[in-house]
C-alpha cells in the first residue's frame, strides 16, 4: 500500500511540475507578443507600452498525445520511477493571436499549436511550442542517444573469436603462450550501422578497444589489440603484443577456465549531436597446461 501511495505522489509531482513549466513559459511568451486575448476570468494587464496576451495550455486528457507520440526520454540516472523524465505535447486552446511571433508565418486558421514540455526541464529536454497543420499531432521528439543505442543493438556485437589458446591445444608450464583473436565485423570491428526516426539519422561505428584475458590461474592480461599470431620461427620467444606464461599446471582442476572480455567502444553522431557508448562481451575457453616431463 505504501508503495502505491508513493508512486501516485511521484506521478502527481511530475504532473504538477509539467503544469508549472507550461504556465511559466506561456506567461513569458505572452509578454513578448502583441495584441490582447483573454483566457480565464482575470483582465489583461498593462505593462508600460506593452500589452499582455493570455492564452491557456490545459494539461489534461483529450488533446494530449499519448503512447510513443506523447512520451520521450525514460529512466535518467537510475531505475526508480522518480527518476523518469516525462515529456508531453499539450494542445494550446484557444490559439495565440495571429501576431504571435512563433507562428513563423503559419496561418492560425489552418494550423494548431502544441506545447512540448518535460518534467525535468533539463537542457537535453527543452520546453517549447510546435506548430503543425490543422488536425495533425506533432511527431515525437527523437533522442539521438536512443537512436545510437538502437543502431548498436542492430550490429549483433559478439565476444572475442579466440584463435589461441585453443581448447584442443597443448600448453606447458614456463613456455610463453601467445594469445590472439580472429577479426571480423561482429567480433572485433569496425562495425557500422545507422538508425533513423522522426527525420533524424544517427550513424554509429563500433570497434574493440581492448581485451582483458582472465587466465584461470589468478592472472589477468590486458591487450590493446587483437594479439599477434604465433609462427614456429618465433621459437620460445614471448608474444610482443599479448601473451602469458603459466607458472603452474592445471592438473588439480583438469583445465584452466580462460575468459576473454572485449570492450567495444562506439562513436556515434547525428541529429546535431555526437557521443560515445561502451558495450562489453565475453568468450570462454578451457585450457589444459601441463608440466615438462623429464626423462632420465
Secondary structure as GFF3:
##gff-version 3
##sequence-region A 1 296
A	DSSP	alpha_helix	2	32	.	.	.	ID=ss1
A	DSSP	beta_strand	46	47	.	.	.	ID=ss2
A	DSSP	beta_strand	50	51	.	.	.	ID=ss3
A	DSSP	three_ten_helix	67	69	.	.	.	ID=ss4
A	DSSP	three_ten_helix	81	83	.	.	.	ID=ss5
A	DSSP	beta_strand	87	91	.	.	.	ID=ss6
A	DSSP	three_ten_helix	101	103	.	.	.	ID=ss7
A	DSSP	beta_strand	111	118	.	.	.	ID=ss8
A	DSSP	three_ten_helix	123	125	.	.	.	ID=ss9
A	DSSP	beta_strand	128	133	.	.	.	ID=ss10
A	DSSP	alpha_helix	144	153	.	.	.	ID=ss11
A	DSSP	beta_strand	161	164	.	.	.	ID=ss12
A	DSSP	beta_strand	171	172	.	.	.	ID=ss13
A	DSSP	beta_strand	177	178	.	.	.	ID=ss14
A	DSSP	beta_strand	180	182	.	.	.	ID=ss15
A	DSSP	beta_strand	189	197	.	.	.	ID=ss16
A	DSSP	beta_strand	200	214	.	.	.	ID=ss17
A	DSSP	beta_strand	220	223	.	.	.	ID=ss18
A	DSSP	three_ten_helix	232	234	.	.	.	ID=ss19
A	DSSP	beta_strand	243	244	.	.	.	ID=ss20
A	DSSP	beta_strand	256	270	.	.	.	ID=ss21
A	DSSP	beta_strand	273	287	.	.	.	ID=ss22
A	DSSP	beta_strand	289	290	.	.	.	ID=ss23
###
